[in-house]
Amino acid sequence: MLRFEARPTPSRTMLVLSPLIALAATVLFGALMFAALGKNPLDGLALFFVEPLKGLYGLSELGLKATPLILCGLGLAACYRANVWNIGAEGQLLLGAIAASGVALQAGDDTTRWILVPILVAGVLGGMLWAAFVAVLRDRFHANEILTSLMLVYVAQYLLDYLVYGPWKDPEGYNFPQTALFAASTTLPKLIPDTRLNIGFAIAVLAVAAMSLFMSRSLQGFRLVVGGQAADAARYAGFSARKSLWTVLLLSGGLSGLAGALEAVGPLGQLTPHVSPGYGFAAIIVAFVGRLNSIGIVFSGVLMAMFYIGGELAQSRLGLPNAMTAVFQGMLLFCLLAADTLVTHRVRITGRGMRHA
């Protein structure tokens, strides 16, 4: 017989192996799902795990889609390590895209490339503003940040819809809900010629390095970690829980807003209702699969980007719905939750008349 038994202390080994076990289980369940749909499992899995790695263009698309996931995941990881449960990165991303687009729409043919600086700054400030609402509601009224941050996502989406269907709608856009194309000066410089990969990916890499140093080397980062893991010890040491709340929410909102700005002036070049296919929600999975670690978030962000590309390929080549992306994301999350039980528990083999192994 098999039984679960609580470990005396959490297993560091399983903490590392758990995401790998979850990924292996996701691949297995994905193969079974493709078979149940009447598709060749190997062909289906190749679209998710092989095709995105083929060639320079495939790798560039992978980096492009990983950029917002990494940026949002970094901010969420900081929140979760401080025990602040921000679920609203999607709304903060949308506000960043709106704010950045508002500046980009002011650019004309004679505008210089320096317009990119205020565009990106506007994106950061837009995300921080949206996160500040969550901080105020938690700080002043003790409102649960899970609920407030989540509800503000839908407010942000309605605001976006109002703008692209109303005052910002392109009069020459054949009645499509979108703004006019931004001026050429607002286009992000490309990292690789003849691809869509832009400097946004380099910004994300720099953000990873900066966040890693902030959380591991700075006093404020130490206070955030202590406050999240040992609240009583933090209070005894005189660390301000209120300051930590504002710090992580503004940091998370700023990074998510930056992700939204990079999407608007990067691959899209205009603002549309679908500026984000759910990057902010997917970043929650990215943060946990990456173990709330900056380097781990890079790998989990790339993995999640593979799911987005795989879902698009499955739609175009196998005739499956684009929702396959969300299916793989959900399977990975549930497999991770299941595998994480091995961090705090271990499997024991027992039998009649036998001692525990």
PADREN-969046 format. One line per field, with one value per residue: residue number from 1; residue in one letter; x, y, z of N, C-alpha, C in turn. Coordinates in steps of 0.05 Angstrom, whole numbers. Example, Ala and Ser with C-alpha at 12.3 -4.5 7.8 and 13.67 -1.06 7.14 Angstrom:
# residues 2
pos <- (1_2)
code <- (a_s)
n.c1 <- (264_257)
n.c2 <- (-114_-45)
n.c3 <- (156_142)
ca.c1 <- (246_273)
ca.c2 <- (-90_-21)
ca.c3 <- (156_143)
c.c1 <- (264_258)
c.c2 <- (-66_1)
c.c3 <- (156_157)
***
This chain:
# residues 357
pos <- (1_2_3_4_5_6_7_8_9_10_11_12_13_14_15_16_17_18_19_20_21_22_23_24_25_26_27_28_29_30_31_32_33_34_35_36_37_38_39_40_41_42_43_44_45_46_47_48_49_50_51_52_53_54_55_56_57_58_59_60_61_62_63_64_65_66_67_68_69_70_71_72_73_74_75_76_77_78_79_80_81_82_83_84_85_86_87_88_89_90_91_92_93_94_95_96_97_98_99_100_101_102_103_104_105_106_107_108_109_110_111_112_113_114_115_116_117_118_119_120_121_122_123_124_125_126_127_128_129_130_131_132_133_134_135_136_137_138_139_140_141_142_143_144_145_146_147_148_149_150_151_152_153_154_155_156_157_158_159_160_161_162_163_164_165_166_167_168_169_170_171_172_173_174_175_176_177_178_179_180_181_182_183_184_185_186_187_188_189_190_191_192_193_194_195_196_197_198_199_200_201_202_203_204_205_206_207_208_209_210_211_212_213_214_215_216_217_218_219_220_221_222_223_224_225_226_227_228_229_230_231_232_233_234_235_236_237_238_239_240_241_242_243_244_245_246_247_248_249_250_251_252_253_254_255_256_257_258_259_260_261_262_263_264_265_266_267_268_269_270_271_272_273_274_275_276_277_278_279_280_281_282_283_284_285_286_287_288_289_290_291_292_293_294_295_296_297_298_299_300_301_302_303_304_305_306_307_308_309_310_311_312_313_314_315_316_317_318_319_320_321_322_323_324_325_326_327_328_329_330_331_332_333_334_335_336_337_338_339_340_341_342_343_344_345_346_347_348_349_350_351_352_353_354_355_356_357)
code <- (m_l_r_f_e_a_r_p_t_p_s_r_t_m_l_v_l_s_p_l_i_a_l_a_a_t_v_l_f_g_a_l_m_f_a_a_l_g_k_n_p_l_d_g_l_a_l_f_f_v_e_p_l_k_g_l_y_g_l_s_e_l_g_l_k_a_t_p_l_i_l_c_g_l_g_l_a_a_c_y_r_a_n_v_w_n_i_g_a_e_g_q_l_l_l_g_a_i_a_a_s_g_v_a_l_q_a_g_d_d_t_t_r_w_i_l_v_p_i_l_v_a_g_v_l_g_g_m_l_w_a_a_f_v_a_v_l_r_d_r_f_h_a_n_e_i_l_t_s_l_m_l_v_y_v_a_q_y_l_l_d_y_l_v_y_g_p_w_k_d_p_e_g_y_n_f_p_q_t_a_l_f_a_a_s_t_t_l_p_k_l_i_p_d_t_r_l_n_i_g_f_a_i_a_v_l_a_v_a_a_m_s_l_f_m_s_r_s_l_q_g_f_r_l_v_v_g_g_q_a_a_d_a_a_r_y_a_g_f_s_a_r_k_s_l_w_t_v_l_l_l_s_g_g_l_s_g_l_a_g_a_l_e_a_v_g_p_l_g_q_l_t_p_h_v_s_p_g_y_g_f_a_a_i_i_v_a_f_v_g_r_l_n_s_i_g_i_v_f_s_g_v_l_m_a_m_f_y_i_g_g_e_l_a_q_s_r_l_g_l_p_n_a_m_t_a_v_f_q_g_m_l_l_f_c_l_l_a_a_d_t_l_v_t_h_r_v_r_i_t_g_r_g_m_r_h_a)
n.c1 <- (17_7_22_15_60_76_132_188_214_208_225_283_303_258_232_259_254_199_173_194_174_120_119_133_88_49_63_52_-5_-20_-8_-44_-91_-89_-92_-143_-172_-167_-120_-51_-10_46_54_22_46_95_84_80_127_171_169_169_222_250_294_317_276_233_255_260_206_191_221_196_143_154_172_131_110_152_164_116_113_158_144_98_121_151_110_84_125_127_81_35_-21_-28_-70_-80_-47_-59_-96_-64_-26_-58_-72_-22_-12_-53_-38_13_-1_-32_7_38_2_7_51_82_100_147_168_219_260_265_217_202_220_186_140_148_156_106_76_96_80_25_12_30_-5_-54_-43_-37_-88_-105_-69_-85_-138_-128_-93_-120_-173_-173_-187_-192_-137_-136_-188_-198_-157_-167_-219_-209_-184_-224_-249_-208_-207_-257_-249_-210_-238_-277_-246_-222_-267_-290_-271_-216_-218_-198_-214_-207_-204_-238_-281_-263_-248_-200_-140_-109_-51_11_61_121_166_155_164_193_263_292_320_339_349_296_260_209_228_244_276_250_256_309_303_271_308_346_313_305_357_362_320_335_382_359_324_358_404_394_373_319_296_308_276_226_223_230_185_145_154_161_123_117_170_187_157_178_230_220_205_166_103_66_96_121_78_61_108_116_69_69_116_104_60_85_122_86_57_97_105_56_62_105_82_43_71_106_102_50_39_-4_-64_-109_-169_-150_-98_-71_-67_-81_-35_-24_-52_-31_20_17_20_70_102_98_114_165_185_183_230_278_312_289_239_250_258_208_176_192_175_119_110_120_74_36_52_48_-7_-27_-5_-29_-81_-78_-55_-75_-128_-151_-182_-159_-158_-128_-80_-94_-112_-65_-37_-70_-66_-12_-10_-45_-18_29_11_-4_45_73_57_94_135_126_108_120_121_104_115_76_58_23_45_94_147_151_179)
n.c2 <- (-24_46_107_174_212_261_303_317_365_411_386_403_383_362_410_433_393_387_424_402_351_364_386_341_310_342_339_285_282_317_289_247_276_296_247_231_269_252_263_258_243_254_291_332_347_363_412_444_438_433_459_516_523_518_545_613_651_627_624_678_695_667_693_743_734_716_760_798_761_748_798_811_766_773_817_797_755_782_806_759_735_772_761_786_784_795_792_819_831_831_872_916_913_925_979_1001_995_1028_1079_1085_1084_1130_1169_1155_1165_1219_1228_1249_1254_1283_1272_1253_1194_1195_1198_1149_1143_1175_1146_1093_1106_1127_1080_1050_1083_1082_1028_1027_1064_1036_993_1021_1033_984_980_1024_1009_963_983_1026_1010_957_920_859_842_804_802_856_869_833_847_898_886_877_926_955_930_945_1000_1003_981_1022_1065_1047_1034_1082_1147_1141_1112_1092_1133_1119_1065_1025_1014_980_963_997_1037_1088_1071_1076_1128_1122_1134_1115_1062_1004_991_937_876_833_832_830_802_801_810_855_909_903_852_853_892_863_823_855_873_825_815_861_854_807_823_862_833_798_825_875_916_930_891_846_858_853_798_775_797_770_716_711_742_758_762_802_846_850_865_916_926_956_937_963_995_955_933_974_980_930_926_972_963_915_932_971_941_907_946_966_921_922_970_957_918_947_986_955_895_905_960_993_1007_958_920_871_873_844_774_751_752_773_740_690_699_690_635_630_654_619_569_582_585_632_656_697_679_629_646_664_617_591_630_627_576_582_617_583_552_589_598_546_537_572_548_498_511_531_489_440_448_457_490_555_556_516_534_555_508_476_510_507_452_448_480_451_403_420_436_387_359_389_371_333_361_373_325_254_192_131_61_12_-49_-110_-131_-110_-63_9_33)
n.c3 <- (0_-12_20_42_79_126_119_163_154_99_34_1_-45_-73_-79_-121_-160_-167_-205_-252_-252_-255_-307_-338_-327_-350_-404_-412_-402_-441_-488_-483_-487_-540_-567_-552_-580_-630_-657_-677_-624_-620_-662_-644_-594_-614_-637_-593_-563_-596_-647_-633_-622_-667_-713_-725_-729_-702_-650_-640_-638_-594_-554_-558_-540_-490_-462_-438_-402_-368_-345_-318_-286_-253_-221_-195_-166_-129_-99_-78_-48_-8_16_-4_-41_-101_-155_-199_-244_-298_-306_-291_-331_-376_-363_-366_-421_-441_-421_-444_-498_-502_-500_-544_-586_-592_-622_-682_-753_-750_-701_-656_-640_-586_-562_-544_-492_-456_-469_-450_-396_-383_-388_-345_-302_-309_-297_-244_-221_-224_-191_-145_-129_-108_-65_-33_-19_10_50_75_82_93_55_19_-20_-61_-82_-96_-132_-172_-189_-209_-256_-293_-295_-318_-369_-388_-391_-430_-474_-479_-497_-546_-576_-576_-564_-581_-627_-692_-745_-797_-797_-818_-785_-746_-678_-657_-648_-688_-727_-694_-698_-737_-707_-656_-656_-629_-628_-665_-642_-671_-739_-789_-758_-706_-656_-606_-569_-522_-501_-483_-444_-408_-392_-366_-325_-297_-277_-244_-208_-183_-156_-123_-90_-65_-47_-26_29_33_1_33_77_55_43_94_120_92_102_157_195_249_266_232_251_302_291_273_222_171_155_125_91_62_35_0_-29_-57_-87_-119_-146_-173_-203_-235_-266_-293_-321_-353_-385_-413_-442_-475_-506_-533_-564_-588_-618_-636_-649_-644_-607_-585_-568_-553_-534_-497_-491_-444_-413_-362_-326_-338_-320_-266_-261_-283_-244_-200_-221_-232_-181_-152_-161_-192_-235_-244_-262_-313_-343_-335_-358_-412_-422_-416_-458_-501_-498_-515_-568_-587_-581_-621_-667_-664_-675_-728_-757_-740_-735_-686_-629_-608_-554_-534_-514_-463_-441_-436_-401_-356_-344_-331_-285_-249_-246_-223_-173_-153_-154_-117_-68_-55_-34_19_37_36_-1_27_28_50_83_103_164_154_166_162_102)
ca.c1 <- (0_21_10_30_69_87_161_195_220_204_248_295_306_232_225_271_244_170_165_201_154_95_122_131_60_34_68_37_-33_-24_-8_-70_-112_-88_-102_-172_-183_-162_-96_-27_2_73_51_11_66_117_76_83_153_193_167_178_252_262_303_320_250_218_266_253_178_191_230_176_121_163_178_111_106_174_161_93_120_177_129_81_137_158_86_79_145_120_54_15_-32_-36_-80_-89_-26_-71_-107_-42_-15_-76_-69_4_-16_-69_-23_34_-14_-40_30_46_-16_14_74_77_122_172_176_244_258_265_189_200_225_161_120_153_151_77_67_103_64_-2_10_33_-30_-75_-36_-40_-116_-105_-55_-102_-160_-117_-81_-138_-199_-168_-200_-175_-124_-143_-213_-197_-139_-181_-242_-198_-177_-248_-252_-188_-215_-279_-238_-197_-259_-289_-228_-218_-292_-300_-255_-191_-222_-187_-236_-201_-199_-260_-299_-251_-243_-171_-131_-93_-24_28_81_145_185_148_170_216_285_294_344_348_336_277_243_194_240_254_292_234_267_333_294_263_332_357_295_311_381_357_303_351_399_342_313_379_426_386_359_290_288_309_253_202_224_225_157_127_159_159_111_123_199_189_147_197_253_212_200_139_86_52_115_125_54_62_132_113_47_78_136_90_44_103_132_64_51_119_99_35_73_122_64_28_88_124_92_24_40_-30_-79_-132_-181_-137_-70_-60_-83_-82_-8_-23_-62_-11_43_14_32_99_115_99_130_193_191_185_258_281_322_268_217_258_253_179_165_196_157_92_110_118_46_22_58_37_-36_-32_1_-50_-105_-74_-46_-92_-156_-161_-186_-137_-160_-108_-60_-104_-113_-38_-30_-84_-54_14_-16_-55_4_48_-1_-3_73_82_52_118_154_120_100_133_106_113_105_70_45_15_68_119_152_153_205)
ca.c2 <- (0_72_127_199_218_288_305_334_391_410_375_422_368_362_437_437_373_388_435_384_329_375_389_314_301_358_327_259_288_330_267_233_294_296_221_231_286_240_274_244_256_265_315_353_356_376_439_459_436_430_480_542_524_514_568_639_665_614_632_706_696_657_715_764_727_712_785_807_740_751_823_808_746_784_834_781_740_800_807_734_731_789_753_804_767_810_775_837_840_835_899_935_912_940_1007_1010_997_1051_1103_1087_1090_1158_1185_1148_1177_1247_1230_1254_1247_1297_1265_1237_1168_1199_1195_1123_1146_1181_1125_1072_1117_1128_1053_1043_1099_1072_1004_1034_1077_1016_977_1038_1030_960_986_1041_994_945_998_1044_998_929_904_836_849_785_809_882_869_818_863_920_876_880_955_963_921_963_1026_998_979_1048_1082_1038_1035_1110_1171_1135_1095_1103_1139_1106_1037_1008_1009_961_976_1000_1064_1091_1061_1095_1139_1105_1141_1101_1034_995_980_908_863_816_841_812_788_820_812_882_914_896_828_862_905_842_811_874_872_800_820_881_843_788_838_876_815_782_841_901_915_931_864_829_864_842_769_769_803_750_689_711_768_766_770_828_866_852_880_943_929_967_921_982_1003_932_930_994_975_908_931_991_949_896_947_984_921_899_968_966_899_931_990_944_905_966_999_934_879_914_986_1007_996_942_908_846_878_822_750_740_750_778_716_669_705_678_608_634_660_596_549_592_584_659_663_713_662_609_658_665_591_586_649_616_552_591_628_560_544_608_593_520_540_584_528_477_522_534_464_416_455_457_517_569_552_496_547_555_480_468_525_495_426_452_490_430_383_431_435_359_352_403_356_318_378_371_297_233_168_108_36_-4_-75_-124_-144_-97_-37_30_34)
ca.c3 <- (0_-13_37_45_106_128_124_186_142_70_19_-18_-71_-86_-86_-148_-179_-170_-231_-274_-251_-266_-336_-349_-326_-369_-430_-414_-405_-467_-507_-480_-497_-569_-576_-549_-600_-656_-669_-670_-600_-625_-678_-627_-575_-628_-641_-568_-551_-616_-668_-624_-619_-694_-729_-713_-727_-680_-624_-636_-630_-566_-537_-559_-523_-462_-450_-418_-381_-349_-331_-300_-266_-233_-202_-179_-148_-106_-82_-64_-28_14_26_-15_-63_-124_-177_-220_-263_-325_-307_-291_-358_-393_-358_-378_-450_-447_-416_-465_-524_-501_-507_-571_-605_-596_-639_-711_-771_-744_-674_-654_-626_-557_-552_-531_-463_-442_-474_-431_-369_-380_-383_-317_-284_-311_-281_-215_-212_-221_-168_-121_-119_-92_-41_-17_-9_30_71_90_87_99_34_10_-46_-81_-94_-108_-155_-193_-200_-224_-283_-311_-298_-338_-395_-397_-398_-456_-494_-484_-513_-574_-590_-575_-572_-594_-650_-717_-764_-823_-791_-828_-762_-727_-652_-654_-653_-712_-724_-682_-716_-740_-686_-632_-659_-613_-644_-666_-633_-693_-764_-803_-738_-690_-630_-602_-544_-498_-489_-469_-420_-390_-381_-346_-301_-282_-261_-224_-187_-168_-138_-104_-70_-50_-38_-14_55_28_-8_57_94_42_46_123_125_80_114_187_201_276_267_219_269_324_280_267_193_166_137_107_70_44_18_-21_-46_-75_-105_-139_-162_-191_-222_-254_-285_-311_-339_-373_-404_-430_-460_-495_-525_-550_-584_-599_-640_-646_-662_-640_-584_-592_-544_-547_-531_-481_-492_-417_-402_-333_-311_-343_-304_-239_-263_-288_-219_-183_-233_-228_-153_-143_-164_-217_-256_-250_-277_-341_-355_-336_-377_-438_-425_-421_-485_-519_-498_-532_-596_-593_-585_-647_-687_-663_-688_-757_-771_-733_-734_-658_-619_-596_-525_-527_-497_-436_-431_-427_-377_-333_-337_-317_-258_-232_-242_-204_-146_-144_-148_-94_-43_-49_-20_48_43_21_-4_42_20_74_78_127_177_146_177_142_87)
c.c1 <- (17_7_28_36_83_117_167_201_215_229_258_298_280_223_236_258_214_162_172_182_128_96_120_102_43_38_52_7_-39_-25_-34_-93_-112_-98_-132_-186_-179_-138_-71_-13_29_72_41_31_89_110_81_112_177_192_176_208_266_269_304_294_233_228_260_225_175_199_210_153_129_167_157_107_128_171_139_100_139_162_111_97_145_134_82_100_141_93_32_4_-45_-44_-86_-68_-38_-83_-85_-27_-32_-74_-43_2_-32_-53_-1_22_-23_-17_38_28_-9_37_66_101_148_181_201_239_258_237_185_204_199_139_123_148_121_65_72_84_34_-7_12_7_-52_-69_-39_-69_-118_-92_-72_-125_-151_-107_-101_-164_-197_-184_-181_-164_-129_-168_-210_-180_-152_-203_-232_-189_-200_-254_-232_-196_-238_-269_-224_-217_-272_-272_-226_-244_-303_-280_-228_-194_-212_-209_-231_-195_-221_-277_-288_-245_-213_-163_-116_-65_-7_50_106_165_180_155_195_238_286_321_356_334_317_261_228_206_253_268_275_245_292_325_285_287_345_339_299_336_377_340_318_369_383_333_335_401_418_371_329_280_288_284_228_201_217_195_138_130_156_149_118_152_202_179_166_221_246_207_171_124_72_71_120_102_55_86_126_91_55_99_123_74_62_114_110_57_72_114_77_44_89_105_51_46_108_112_66_26_14_-43_-104_-144_-166_-106_-56_-78_-85_-55_-8_-33_-42_14_41_26_62_114_119_115_160_201_196_214_262_291_302_246_224_251_223_166_168_178_128_89_108_89_30_27_46_7_-43_-26_-19_-75_-101_-68_-64_-121_-168_-165_-161_-136_-141_-86_-69_-106_-86_-29_-44_-73_-28_9_-25_-34_24_37_0_25_83_76_77_139_150_112_117_116_119_100_101_57_39_40_95_122_154_180_219)
c.c2 <- (25_91_151_204_245_287_322_363_389_401_396_409_369_390_444_418_375_401_417_360_339_378_362_304_316_347_301_264_301_309_252_250_294_269_220_248_275_251_257_257_268_290_338_364_371_406_456_460_435_454_507_545_521_541_593_653_653_623_662_710_687_679_737_758_723_738_795_787_743_776_821_788_756_801_818_764_757_803_782_728_749_783_773_790_783_791_793_847_845_863_920_935_928_970_1018_1013_1022_1077_1107_1095_1119_1176_1180_1161_1207_1250_1234_1247_1260_1291_1248_1212_1172_1198_1169_1124_1153_1160_1103_1081_1118_1100_1044_1057_1090_1047_1009_1047_1056_998_994_1037_1006_966_1004_1026_975_960_1013_1030_968_911_882_842_829_794_836_882_854_834_886_912_882_910_965_954_938_990_1024_997_1006_1065_1073_1036_1064_1130_1164_1118_1108_1108_1126_1076_1018_997_987_976_977_1029_1064_1079_1083_1104_1121_1110_1126_1072_1026_984_950_898_846_825_820_795_810_824_840_885_908_871_835_876_885_828_829_874_847_804_840_870_823_801_852_857_801_800_866_897_914_903_844_833_852_812_761_774_782_723_688_738_777_776_798_851_871_869_909_948_938_949_939_990_980_928_949_988_953_912_951_979_930_911_961_965_911_921_971_945_908_952_977_929_924_978_980_920_890_940_1002_994_982_930_883_850_857_797_736_736_754_755_693_673_694_650_610_638_635_573_556_594_612_669_676_695_641_620_661_639_585_605_639_592_561_604_606_551_563_603_566_521_552_564_506_486_522_507_440_423_455_485_529_566_530_508_547_527_471_484_514_468_429_462_467_409_394_430_407_351_365_389_339_335_375_343_278_208_145_83_19_-30_-89_-138_-132_-70_-17_29_60)
c.c3 <- (0_5_38_74_106_133_149_177_112_55_-1_-46_-86_-94_-114_-168_-185_-197_-254_-275_-262_-296_-349_-349_-346_-397_-433_-418_-431_-489_-507_-491_-528_-580_-574_-570_-629_-671_-660_-647_-605_-642_-661_-608_-589_-633_-617_-559_-571_-636_-658_-622_-646_-707_-713_-709_-704_-653_-619_-627_-601_-547_-535_-540_-494_-448_-430_-396_-360_-332_-310_-278_-245_-212_-184_-158_-124_-87_-65_-43_-4_26_19_-41_-85_-147_-201_-239_-291_-327_-307_-318_-377_-389_-368_-408_-457_-443_-437_-492_-525_-508_-536_-592_-610_-615_-668_-728_-764_-715_-674_-639_-595_-545_-538_-501_-448_-447_-453_-402_-363_-375_-355_-298_-285_-295_-252_-204_-207_-196_-142_-111_-101_-65_-22_-4_13_55_88_98_93_79_25_-18_-68_-97_-109_-133_-179_-206_-217_-252_-302_-315_-319_-366_-406_-405_-426_-478_-500_-502_-542_-590_-592_-583_-586_-619_-676_-737_-791_-819_-799_-805_-744_-701_-647_-659_-680_-706_-712_-702_-716_-717_-659_-633_-644_-632_-643_-656_-655_-719_-776_-783_-723_-662_-627_-575_-519_-485_-473_-443_-399_-377_-360_-321_-284_-265_-238_-201_-170_-148_-116_-82_-53_-38_-23_12_52_19_15_74_81_46_75_130_115_94_144_195_229_279_254_237_292_316_272_237_189_146_116_84_51_25_-5_-40_-66_-95_-127_-157_-182_-212_-243_-275_-304_-330_-360_-394_-423_-450_-482_-515_-544_-572_-596_-622_-652_-661_-661_-616_-594_-567_-535_-546_-515_-484_-465_-404_-372_-316_-314_-326_-276_-239_-267_-261_-201_-195_-231_-199_-141_-144_-191_-240_-264_-267_-307_-355_-356_-355_-406_-443_-431_-449_-506_-520_-516_-561_-604_-597_-612_-669_-688_-677_-718_-771_-764_-731_-706_-649_-606_-565_-516_-510_-468_-424_-420_-402_-353_-325_-322_-289_-239_-227_-222_-176_-135_-137_-123_-67_-35_-35_10_56_26_20_11_31_45_66_104_139_169_160_155_129_93)
***
